[in-house]
Each structure stands twice: as C-alpha cells, then as structure tokens.
Amino acid sequence: DCSKLNRKTILSWIAANSKEYGAGITGSAAELLIDYCACDMSRISAELNKLCSYRVGGVISEEDVVQLTAPDVDFKIFALSEAVAGRNAGKAAAVLKNLTESGASPVMLLGMLYAHFRRLLYVAITPYYERMPSDLGVKEYAVKKAKEQAARFTPLKLKKICDILQSADYGIKSGKMTDKTALELTVLRALGM
C-alpha cells in the first residue's frame, strides 16, 4: 500500500528523523511542512533533510519552513480560497501571482480552483458520512480542512463561485477571453461577493 500516511504518523516520523539529522522542530513547523508538501513523504523527507542541514543543533521554526520550502500547488489553491473567504485582495493577488509565476497554466489553475470550490460546496451541504473521504478521493484530514474552510462561506456563495469558475472555463474555450484574464477576473469576482 503506497497511499499517503495519516498526519499523526507523519508528525512522529518528522520528530524522530529531525533528531536523527541533528535538529529539533516545533509542532507548528512540522504541521506546516506537512501542509506545504501535501503529505507526500518523499517531499517531506527531502525538505526535512534540507531544513535540518540549515538548523543543525537548533530548532526548525515555522519561519524556516516558509523561507526554505516551496508550497505544493494544492496548498496555494487552499491559500487562495482562504484569501477569497477573508476578502483579502492583497493576499489573493500575491498568491495568484505566485501561482502564475511558478509556471502553472491558468487553465489548470481554474480547473483546480473549480474542483476545490466544488468540494467545499459538497461538504457544506452534505452531512458528514463515513465514506465521504473515499468518495471525494481524499484523506479524512482533507475533508476536515474543507469543512473548516467551507464554514467561512455560505452555501449560496460557494455555488456562485462555482458558477463563476464554470463561466470562466466556457469563456476560455469559446475564445471570448484569454486564460490569464479569465483567471484574474474570476478571483476578482469571487472577492467582490
């Protein structure tokens, strides 16, 4: 079985291996490292080795993780939707700029945003059931985080954002707007809701 490990197991692994590499790590830094690497153990192992080399004999902090670890695209999508939920235009613009400058295709980003907001809408309107994580194709922690984030929106707002994303996709495919314009316009419309 090569599926992703649960957070508790990964946290234990990080604590044990950071000591083996000659450094300590705060709990919040370990949590952030897991989020930045999307629970991918090969990335976590490589990033932890780098962080421990940076902090030999010291303690790895959240700031170290932010400065030395590139967040996974899924984490950036989550951060973008958090900025939209908080109506933080500055943060949304910074995350969007970071996403597009990292070489990610605007069409791919629109698709990821649509999948993310559709999942938020689903967990917002559906009572939790035992098979929900497997039905959504994610771990239980991802459902928990989606529920937390969905609580920051009304179901109606989530539906409207999904509609905006779907309209942007149509606009690109029909040639009415460029992919970059569609992505930026979608984020601006979501912020204005």
Secondary structure, DSSP 8 states (H G I E B T S, - for coil): ------HHHHHHHHHHHHHHTT-EE-HHHHHHHHHHTTT-HHHHHHHHHHHHHHTTTSEE-HHHHHHH----HHHHHHHHHHHHHTT-HHHHHHHHHHHHHTT--HHHHHHHHHHHHHHHHHHHHS---TTHHHHHTS-HHHHHHHHHHHTTS-HHHHHHHHHHHHHHHHHHHTTSS-HHHHHHHHHHHHHT-
